């Protein structure tokens, strides 16, 4: 994952120039900086796999590695330095995104992820049944904790473990926080039991998952009929019930037409949160739906354990406001690798 702090201001300017004009030469960069500096900055961006050279010698041009504009590198530190009203954000739902989103993974990325992937079910079969049960419980605890924490839940990991294992609520926390965590467990148990149902999505799959996650929390069931606002952004999701249902159906169609399972899951994780079809519980539904899709295709689900909550929120806001998936995708791929290396080890 590219860390924004690894890219200097000159390199950020180079990326902006390439995005604007399509390509840039070393000579163009050297007019602003020294030749040695230009070579070093371009080499660094090539090593980070953000740009690549085309041609040779003096005619060499540098272009972006990524062809999908929804996946261009965007500096999140710079982005959130700007005042909320000065970010040039999209403030309403972009209906064109369903046609324009394009492939989310290159052929090389698909090959690499398929090579790295170790079947979830096979890992389970290789483990003693008792150990498998403990590992599954560990995963559920860590996922329920982090997913709930993203939503503002104040339970810590050990309190979450006690709640799930012993059904004992922690002192100093609301009953609603306990329900949120236990709902995550119930939803994940249901996903494990019915994971094959998520190979081909339908509208009821999403509604049922949302119902499990919001049970007992006084959150209205079904598609909302009133507007919602999101903290930290000027983006306002659509508010018409018919429009929301249409957007969810378009998302389902897009996911079902997508072949690569991680791409399906990334679409679910981002688009359901972007549409905000429910009164509440949209992001947690999106995360659980993404895991359901991954499990349906025998990929490891994501616990998000190693994800910084504010990094996740910033990445989501960037998608809301710019339809840019760069940071969400990087986080998603990083967590795929994390799950594979940290759970159900034999």
KOLFI-572143 format. One line per 4 residues: number of its first residue (from 0); for each residue x, y, z of N, C-alpha, C. Coordinates in steps of 0.1 Angstrom, whole numbers, plus 5000, padded with zeros to 4 digits. Example, Ala and Ser with C-alpha at 12.3 -4.5 7.8 and 13.67 -1.06 7.14 Angstrom:
BEGIN
0	5132/4943/5078/5123/4955/5078/5132/4967/5078 | 5128/4978/5071/5137/4989/5071/5129/5000/5079 .
This chain:
BEGIN
0	5008/4988/5000/5000/5000/5000/5009/5012/5000 | 5006/5022/4991/5014/5034/4990/5011/5043/5002 | 5021/5047/5009/5019/5056/5020/5021/5071/5015 | 5011/5079/5017/5012/5093/5012/5025/5100/5016 .
4	5030/5097/5028/5042/5103/5033/5054/5099/5026 | 5053/5088/5018/5065/5084/5010/5066/5091/4997 | 5057/5100/4993/5057/5107/4981/5059/5122/4984 | 5070/5128/4978/5073/5142/4981/5064/5151/4973 .
8	5065/5164/4976/5056/5174/4969/5059/5175/4954 | 5071/5173/4950/5075/5173/4936/5068/5162/4929 | 5069/5150/4935/5063/5138/4929/5048/5139/4928 | 5041/5145/4938/5027/5148/4938/5024/5157/4926 .
12	5032/5167/4923/5030/5176/4912/5032/5168/4899 | 5041/5159/4898/5043/5151/4886/5031/5143/4883 | 5025/5137/4893/5013/5128/4892/5002/5137/4887 | 5000/5149/4892/4990/5158/4888/4991/5162/4873 .
16	5003/5164/4869/5006/5168/4855/5002/5156/4846 | 5006/5144/4850/5003/5132/4841/4988/5130/4841 | 4981/5131/4852/4967/5130/4852/4960/5140/4843 | 4965/5152/4843/4960/5163/4835/4963/5162/4820 .
20	4975/5158/4817/4979/5158/4802/4981/5144/4796 | 4981/5134/4805/4982/5120/4799/4996/5115/4800 | 5006/5123/4799/5020/5119/4800/5029/5131/4803 | 5041/5128/4806/5051/5138/4809/5065/5132/4805 .
24	5074/5141/4801/5087/5137/4798/5097/5141/4809 | 5109/5135/4809/5119/5139/4819/5123/5153/4817 | 5123/5157/4804/5127/5171/4801/5118/5181/4806 | 5104/5178/4805/5094/5187/4811/5096/5189/4826 .
28	5099/5178/4833/5101/5179/4847/5114/5186/4850 | 5124/5184/4842/5137/5190/4845/5137/5205/4843 | 5127/5211/4836/5126/5225/4835/5122/5232/4848 | 5116/5224/4857/5112/5229/4870/5122/5226/4881 .
32	5128/5214/4880/5138/5210/4889/5151/5206/4882 | 5161/5203/4889/5173/5198/4883/5171/5185/4876 | 5180/5182/4867/5179/5169/4860/5181/5157/4869 | 5190/5158/4879/5192/5148/4888/5180/5145/4897 .
36	5174/5157/4901/5161/5156/4909/5150/5149/4902 | 5149/5154/4889/5138/5148/4880/5139/5133/4879 | 5152/5129/4876/5154/5114/4874/5151/5107/4887 | 5155/5112/4898/5152/5105/4911/5137/5105/4914 .
40	5130/5116/4912/5116/5116/4915/5108/5106/4906 | 5112/5106/4893/5105/5097/4883/5108/5083/4887 | 5120/5080/4890/5124/5066/4894/5116/5062/4906 | 5115/5071/4916/5107/5067/4928/5093/5064/4925 .
44	5087/5071/4916/5073/5069/4912/5071/5056/4904 | 5081/5053/4896/5081/5040/4889/5082/5028/4899 | 5091/5030/4909/5093/5019/4919/5080/5017/4927 | 5073/5028/4929/5060/5026/4936/5049/5021/4927 .
48	5052/5019/4915/5042/5013/4905/5031/5023/4902 | 5034/5036/4903/5023/5046/4900/5025/5051/4886 | 5037/5051/4880/5039/5055/4866/5048/5045/4860 | 5049/5045/4846/5058/5036/4839/5063/5044/4827 .
52	5075/5041/4822/5081/5047/4811/5076/5041/4798 | 5074/5049/4788/5071/5045/4774/5081/5051/4764 | 5086/5042/4756/5096/5047/4746/5110/5046/4753 | 5120/5053/4746/5134/5053/4751/5141/5065/4748 .
56	5152/5067/4755/5161/5079/4753/5154/5092/4756 | 5157/5102/4748/5151/5115/4750/5136/5116/4748 | 5131/5106/4740/5117/5106/4737/5108/5099/4747 | 5115/5094/4758/5108/5087/4768/5097/5095/4775 .
60	5085/5090/4775/5073/5096/4782/5070/5087/4794 | 5064/5094/4804/5059/5086/4816/5044/5088/4817 | 5038/5076/4818/5023/5076/4819/5019/5069/4832 | 5007/5070/4836/5002/5063/4847/5001/5048/4845 .
64	5004/5040/4855/5002/5026/4854/4987/5022/4854 | 4980/5029/4862/4965/5027/4863/4958/5034/4852 | 4949/5027/4845/4942/5033/4834/4928/5037/4838 | 4923/5032/4849/4909/5035/4854/4910/5048/4862 .
68	4903/5058/4858/4904/5071/4865/4898/5070/4879 | 4889/5060/4882/4884/5059/4895/4894/5053/4905 | 4906/5049/4899/4916/5043/4908/4929/5051/4907 | 4929/5063/4902/4941/5071/4902/4946/5074/4916 .
72	4959/5075/4918/4964/5079/4931/4959/5093/4935 | 4954/5094/4947/4949/5107/4953/4955/5108/4967 | 4962/5119/4969/4969/5121/4982/4958/5125/4992 | 4956/5116/5002/4945/5119/5012/4949/5129/5022 .
76	4962/5130/5024/4967/5141/5034/4964/5154/5028 | 4968/5157/5016/4965/5169/5009/4949/5172/5008 | 4942/5161/5005/4928/5162/5003/4921/5167/5015 | 4924/5162/5027/4917/5165/5039/4924/5177/5046 .
80	4934/5183/5040/4940/5195/5045/4930/5207/5041 | 4924/5205/5029/4914/5215/5024/4902/5215/5033 | 4896/5227/5034/4884/5229/5041/4873/5221/5035 | 4863/5216/5042/4852/5208/5037/4846/5214/5025 .
84	4844/5227/5026/4837/5234/5015/4846/5237/5003 | 4859/5234/5004/4868/5238/4993/4874/5226/4986 | 4868/5214/4988/4874/5202/4983/4870/5198/4969 | 4861/5206/4964/4856/5203/4950/4848/5190/4950 .
88	4841/5187/4961/4834/5174/4962/4821/5173/4954 | 4818/5161/4950/4805/5158/4944/4795/5158/4956 | 4785/5164/4955/4775/5165/4966/4763/5156/4964 | 4762/5150/4953/4750/5141/4950/4755/5128/4944 .
92	4746/5118/4944/4749/5105/4939/4751/5106/4924 | 4762/5099/4919/4766/5099/4905/4760/5087/4898 | 4749/5089/4891/4742/5078/4885/4751/5071/4874 | 4760/5079/4868/4769/5074/4857/4779/5064/4862 .
96	4781/5063/4875/4792/5054/4880/4790/5040/4876 | 4778/5035/4875/4776/5021/4871/4782/5017/4858 | 4781/5027/4848/4787/5024/4835/4801/5028/4834 | 4806/5037/4843/4820/5042/4841/4830/5036/4850 .
100	4826/5027/4860/4835/5023/4870/4847/5015/4864 | 4844/5007/4854/4856/5000/4847/4861/4989/4856 | 4871/4981/4850/4877/4970/4858/4885/4976/4870 | 4883/4969/4881/4890/4973/4894/4903/4967/4896 .
104	4906/4956/4889/4919/4949/4890/4924/4946/4876 | 4937/4948/4875/4944/4945/4862/4946/4930/4861 | 4950/4926/4849/4953/4911/4847/4964/4907/4856 | 4974/4915/4858/4986/4912/4867/4981/4911/4881 .
108	4973/4920/4886/4968/4920/4899/4959/4907/4902 | 4951/4904/4892/4943/4892/4894/4951/4879/4895 | 4961/4879/4886/4970/4867/4886/4977/4866/4900 | 4982/4877/4905/4989/4877/4918/4980/4873/4929 .
112	4968/4879/4930/4959/4875/4941/4954/4861/4940 | 4952/4856/4928/4948/4842/4926/4960/4832/4931 | 4972/4837/4928/4983/4829/4932/4985/4828/4947 | 4983/4840/4953/4984/4841/4968/4973/4834/4975 .
116	4961/4833/4969/4949/4829/4976/4951/4814/4980 | 4947/4812/4993/4946/4798/4998/4932/4796/5002 | 4926/4785/4997/4912/4783/4999/4908/4783/5013 | 4898/4790/5017/4893/4791/5031/4889/4778/5036 .
120	4881/4771/5027/4875/4758/5031/4886/4747/5034 | 4896/4748/5025/4907/4738/5026/4915/4740/5039 | 4917/4753/5042/4924/4756/5055/4916/4750/5067 | 4903/4751/5066/4895/4746/5077/4895/4731/5078 .
124	4896/4724/5066/4896/4710/5066/4910/4705/5072 | 4920/4713/5070/4933/4709/5075/4935/4711/5090 | 4926/4717/5096/4927/4720/5111/4919/4710/5119 | 4923/4707/5131/4915/4699/5140/4902/4707/5142 .
128	4891/4699/5144/4878/4706/5145/4877/4716/5157 | 4883/4712/5168/4883/4721/5179/4891/4734/5176 | 4902/4732/5170/4910/4744/5167/4903/4753/5156 | 4897/4746/5146/4889/4754/5136/4878/4762/5143 .
132	4871/4756/5152/4860/4763/5159/4866/4775/5167 | 4877/4773/5173/4883/4784/5181/4888/4795/5171 | 4893/4792/5160/4898/4802/5150/4886/4809/5144 | 4875/4802/5141/4864/4809/5136/4858/4819/5146 .
136	4858/4815/5159/4853/4823/5170/4863/4835/5171 | 4876/4833/5170/4885/4844/5170/4883/4854/5159 | 4881/4849/5147/4878/4858/5136/4866/4866/5138 | 4855/4860/5142/4842/4867/5145/4844/4877/5155 .
140	4851/4874/5166/4853/4884/5177/4860/4896/5171 | 4871/4894/5164/4879/4905/5159/4872/4913/5148 | 4864/4907/5140/4856/4914/5129/4845/4922/5136 | 4838/4915/5145/4827/4922/5152/4832/4934/5159 .
144	4843/4933/5166/4849/4944/5173/4853/4956/5164 | 4860/4953/5153/4865/4964/5145/4854/4970/5137 | 4845/4962/5131/4834/4967/5123/4825/4976/5132 | 4823/4972/5144/4815/4980/5153/4822/4992/5158 .
148	4835/4991/5159/4843/5003/5163/4843/5014/5152 | 4843/5009/5140/4842/5019/5128/4829/5027/5129 | 4818/5020/5135/4805/5027/5137/4804/5035/5150 | 4815/5036/5157/4815/5044/5169/4813/5036/5182 .
152	4813/5023/5181/4811/5014/5193/4824/5015/5202 | 4822/5016/5215/4833/5018/5224/4838/5006/5231 | 4833/4994/5228/4838/4982/5234/4852/4980/5229 | 4861/4975/5238/4874/4971/5233/4874/4957/5230 .
156	4886/4952/5225/4886/4938/5220/4883/4928/5231 | 4889/4929/5242/4887/4920/5253/4872/4920/5258 | 4866/4932/5259/4852/4933/5262/4843/4926/5252 | 4847/4927/5239/4840/4921/5229/4841/4906/5230 .
160	4853/4901/5233/4855/4886/5235/4846/4881/5246 | 4846/4888/5257/4837/4884/5269/4822/4884/5265 | 4818/4894/5258/4804/4895/5253/4800/4884/5244 | 4809/4881/5235/4805/4870/5225/4806/4856/5231 .
164	4816/4854/5239/4818/4841/5245/4809/4838/5257 | 4806/4848/5265/4799/4846/5277/4786/4853/5278 | 4783/4861/5267/4771/4870/5267/4770/4879/5279 | 4782/4884/5283/4782/4893/5295/4786/4907/5290 .
168	4777/4916/5292/4779/4930/5288/4789/4937/5297 | 4797/4946/5291/4807/4953/5298/4801/4965/5305 | 4806/4968/5317/4801/4979/5325/4806/4992/5318 | 4797/5002/5318/4800/5015/5313/4797/5017/5298 .
172	4791/5007/5292/4787/5007/5278/4772/5005/5277 | 4766/5011/5266/4752/5010/5265/4748/4996/5260 | 4736/4992/5263/4730/4979/5258/4730/4979/5243 | 4728/4990/5236/4728/4990/5222/4741/4986/5216 .
176	4752/4990/5223/4765/4986/5218/4767/4971/5218 | 4762/4965/5229/4763/4951/5230/4755/4944/5219 | 4743/4949/5216/4734/4944/5205/4741/4945/5192 | 4748/4956/5189/4755/4958/5176/4765/4947/5174 .
180	4773/4944/5185/4783/4934/5183/4777/4920/5182 | 4767/4917/5190/4761/4904/5189/4754/4902/5175 | 4749/4912/5170/4743/4911/5157/4753/4908/5146 | 4765/4913/5148/4776/4910/5138/4779/4895/5139 .
184	4779/4889/5151/4781/4875/5152/4770/4867/5146 | 4757/4871/5148/4746/4864/5142/4746/4865/5127 | 4750/4876/5122/4750/4878/5107/4761/4869/5101 | 4773/4869/5108/4784/4861/5102/4781/4846/5103 .
188	4774/4842/5114/4770/4828/5115/4761/4824/5104 | 4752/4833/5100/4742/4831/5090/4749/4830/5076 | 4759/4839/5075/4767/4839/5062/4774/4826/5060 | 4781/4821/5071/4788/4809/5070/4779/4797/5066 .
192	4767/4797/5072/4757/4786/5070/4752/4787/5056 | 4750/4799/5050/4744/4800/5037/4753/4807/5027 | 4766/4805/5028/4775/4813/5019/4773/4810/5004 | 4769/4799/5000/4767/4796/4986/4756/4805/4980 .
196	4747/4810/4989/4736/4819/4984/4742/4832/4978 | 4754/4835/4982/4759/4848/4978/4768/4848/4966 | 4768/4837/4959/4775/4836/4946/4767/4844/4936 | 4754/4844/4936/4746/4852/4928/4737/4860/4937 .
200	4739/4873/4937/4731/4882/4947/4717/4884/4942 | 4708/4886/4951/4695/4892/4948/4691/4902/4959 | 4681/4909/4956/4677/4921/4965/4674/4916/4979 | 4668/4905/4981/4664/4900/4994/4677/4896/5003 .
204	4688/4892/4996/4700/4889/5003/4705/4901/5011 | 4705/4912/5005/4709/4925/5011/4700/4929/5022 | 4687/4928/5020/4677/4932/5030/4678/4923/5042 | 4679/4910/5040/4680/4901/5051/4693/4903/5060 .
208	4704/4906/5053/4716/4908/5060/4715/4921/5068 | 4709/4931/5062/4707/4944/5070/4698/4941/5082 | 4688/4933/5080/4679/4931/5091/4686/4924/5103 | 4695/4914/5100/4702/4907/5110/4711/4917/5118 .
212	4718/4926/5110/4727/4935/5116/4721/4947/5124 | 4708/4949/5122/4702/4961/5129/4691/4956/5138 | 4689/4943/5140/4679/4937/5149/4680/4943/5163 | 4669/4948/5168/4669/4953/5182/4675/4966/5184 .
216	4678/4973/5173/4684/4986/5174/4675/4998/5171 | 4663/4996/5169/4653/5006/5166/4657/5013/5153 | 4662/5005/5143/4665/5011/5130/4655/5005/5120 | 4648/5014/5113/4638/5009/5104/4642/4999/5094 .
220	4634/4989/5092/4638/4978/5082/4634/4983/5068 | 4641/4978/5058/4638/4981/5044/4644/4994/5039 | 4642/4997/5027/4647/5009/5020/4641/5021/5027 | 4650/5031/5030/4645/5043/5037/4637/5052/5028 .
224	4629/5060/5034/4620/5069/5026/4623/5084/5030 | 4633/5086/5039/4637/5099/5043/4652/5102/5040 | 4656/5115/5038/4670/5118/5035/4679/5115/5047 | 4692/5112/5044/4702/5110/5054/4714/5119/5051 .
228	4721/5123/5062/4733/5131/5061/4744/5123/5066 | 4756/5126/5061/4768/5118/5066/4778/5128/5072 | 4783/5125/5084/4792/5134/5091/4805/5135/5083 | 4810/5147/5082/4823/5150/5076/4824/5151/5061 .
232	4812/5152/5055/4811/5153/5040/4799/5161/5036 | 4800/5168/5025/4789/5175/5019/4781/5166/5010 | 4786/5154/5007/4778/5144/4999/4765/5141/5005 | 4755/5141/4997/4741/5137/5002/4736/5126/4993 .
236	4734/5114/4998/4729/5103/4990/4715/5106/4985 | 4711/5099/4975/4697/5101/4969/4687/5098/4980 | 4675/5104/4979/4665/5103/4989/4652/5096/4985 | 4649/5095/4972/4637/5089/4968/4638/5073/4969 .
240	4628/5067/4974/4627/5053/4976/4629/5045/4963 | 4622/5050/4953/4623/5043/4940/4637/5044/4934 | 4643/5056/4936/4657/5058/4931/4667/5050/4939 | 4665/5048/4952/4674/5040/4960/4673/5025/4956 .
244	4660/5020/4954/4658/5006/4950/4665/5004/4937 | 4664/5013/4928/4670/5012/4914/4685/5011/4915 | 4691/5020/4924/4705/5020/4926/4710/5007/4932 | 4703/5001/4941/4707/4988/4947/4706/4977/4937 .
248	4695/4977/4929/4694/4967/4918/4705/4968/4908 | 4709/4981/4904/4720/4983/4895/4733/4978/4901 | 4735/4979/4914/4747/4974/4921/4747/4959/4920 | 4736/4953/4923/4735/4938/4923/4738/4933/4909 .
252	4733/4940/4899/4735/4936/4885/4750/4937/4882 | 4756/4948/4886/4771/4950/4884/4779/4940/4890 | 4776/4936/4903/4783/4926/4910/4782/4913/4904 | 4769/4909/4900/4767/4896/4894/4774/4895/4880 .
256	4776/4906/4873/4782/4905/4860/4798/4905/4861 | 4803/4909/4873/4817/4909/4875/4822/4895/4878 | 4833/4891/4872/4838/4877/4874/4847/4875/4885 | 4857/4884/4888/4867/4882/4898/4861/4884/4912 .
260	4861/4874/4920/4854/4875/4933/4859/4887/4942 | 4872/4890/4943/4876/4902/4951/4870/4915/4945 | 4869/4916/4932/4863/4927/4926/4848/4928/4929 | 4841/4917/4930/4827/4917/4934/4826/4922/4948 .
264	4835/4917/4957/4834/4921/4971/4837/4936/4973 | 4847/4941/4965/4850/4955/4967/4839/4964/4962 | 4832/4960/4952/4820/4967/4947/4810/4967/4958 | 4807/4956/4964/4797/4955/4975/4801/4964/4987 .
268	4814/4963/4991/4819/4971/5002/4818/4986/5000 | 4819/4991/4988/4819/5005/4985/4806/5010/4980 | 4799/5003/4971/4787/5008/4965/4775/5009/4975 | 4773/4999/4983/4762/4999/4993/4764/5010/5003 .
272	4776/5013/5007/4779/5024/5016/4777/5037/5008 | 4780/5038/4996/4778/5050/4988/4763/5053/4985 | 4756/5043/4983/4741/5045/4980/4734/5049/4993 | 4738/5043/5004/4731/5045/5017/4716/5042/5016 .
276	4713/5030/5012/4698/5027/5010/4690/5026/5023 | 4697/5025/5034/4690/5022/5047/4691/5035/5056 | 4682/5035/5066/4682/5046/5076/4695/5046/5083 | 4701/5034/5086/4713/5033/5093/4719/5019/5090 .
280	4731/5016/5094/4737/5003/5092/4742/5000/5078 | 4744/5010/5070/4748/5008/5056/4762/5003/5054 | 4771/5009/5061/4785/5005/5060/4788/4991/5066 | 4781/4988/5077/4783/4975/5083/4777/4964/5074 .
284	4765/4968/5068/4759/4958/5058/4769/4956/5046 | 4775/4967/5042/4784/4966/5030/4796/4957/5034 | 4802/4959/5046/4813/4950/5049/4810/4936/5051 | 4798/4933/5057/4794/4919/5058/4790/4913/5045 .
288	4784/4921/5036/4781/4916/5023/4793/4912/5015 | 4803/4921/5016/4816/4918/5009/4822/4905/5014 | 4822/4903/5027/4827/4890/5033/4819/4878/5028 | 4806/4880/5027/4797/4869/5023/4801/4865/5009 .
292	4804/4875/5000/4808/4872/4986/4822/4865/4986 | 4831/4870/4994/4844/4863/4995/4843/4849/4999 | 4835/4846/5009/4834/4832/5014/4827/4824/5004 | 4817/4829/4997/4810/4821/4986/4820/4816/4976 .
296	4831/4823/4974/4841/4819/4963/4853/4814/4970 | 4853/4810/4983/4863/4804/4990/4876/4813/4992 | 4873/4826/4993/4884/4835/4997/4883/4838/5012 | 4893/4843/5018/4893/4846/5032/4885/4859/5034 .
300	4876/4860/5044/4869/4872/5047/4879/4882/5054 | 4874/4894/5054/4883/4905/5060/4878/4908/5074 | 4887/4909/5084/4884/4912/5098/4885/4927/5100 | 4893/4934/5091/4896/4948/5093/4904/4951/5106 .
304	4909/4941/5112/4916/4942/5125/4927/4953/5125 | 4935/4952/5114/4946/4961/5113/4944/4975/5107 | 4931/4977/5104/4927/4990/5098/4925/5001/5108 | 4931/5013/5105/4929/5025/5113/4915/5030/5110 .
308	4907/5032/5120/4893/5036/5118/4892/5049/5110 | 4900/5059/5113/4899/5072/5106/4904/5070/5091 | 4914/5061/5089/4918/5059/5075/4907/5053/5067 | 4899/5044/5073/4888/5038/5066/4878/5049/5063 .
312	4875/5057/5073/4864/5068/5071/4869/5078/5060 | 4882/5081/5060/4887/5090/5050/4886/5084/5036 | 4890/5071/5035/4889/5064/5022/4875/5064/5017 | 4865/5062/5026/4851/5061/5022/4846/5075/5018 .
316	4850/5086/5025/4846/5099/5021/4852/5103/5007 | 4864/5099/5005/4870/5102/4992/4862/5095/4981 | 4857/5083/4983/4848/5077/4973/4835/5084/4972 | 4829/5088/4983/4817/5096/4982/4819/5109/4974 .
320	4829/5116/4977/4831/5129/4971/4838/5130/4957 | 4846/5120/4954/4854/5120/4942/4852/5107/4933 | 4844/5098/4939/4843/5084/4932/4856/5078/4930 | 4866/5081/4939/4879/5075/4937/4881/5064/4947 .
324	4884/5052/4942/4885/5040/4950/4899/5036/4954 | 4909/5045/4950/4923/5041/4952/4925/5036/4967 | 4922/5044/4977/4925/5040/4990/4917/5029/4996 | 4904/5028/4992/4896/5017/4996/4901/5004/4990 .
328	4905/5004/4977/4911/4992/4971/4924/4988/4978 | 4933/4998/4981/4945/4994/4987/4943/4988/5001 | 4934/4994/5008/4930/4988/5021/4924/4974/5020 | 4916/4972/5010/4909/4959/5008/4919/4949/5005 .
332	4929/4951/4996/4939/4942/4992/4948/4939/5003 | 4952/4949/5011/4960/4947/5023/4954/4938/5033 | 4940/4940/5035/4933/4932/5044/4931/4917/5040 | 4930/4915/5026/4929/4902/5021/4942/4894/5025 .
336	4953/4901/5023/4966/4895/5026/4967/4892/5042 | 4962/4902/5049/4963/4901/5064/4955/4889/5069 | 4943/4887/5063/4934/4876/5067/4941/4862/5064 | 4946/4862/5052/4952/4849/5047/4964/4845/5056 .
340	4971/4855/5061/4984/4853/5069/4981/4852/5084 | 4969/4855/5089/4967/4856/5103/4956/4847/5109 | 4948/4841/5100/4937/4832/5105/4938/4818/5099 | 4934/4808/5107/4932/4795/5103/4946/4789/5097 .
344	4957/4793/5104/4970/4788/5100/4971/4773/5104 | 4978/4766/5095/4980/4752/5097/4995/4749/5099 .
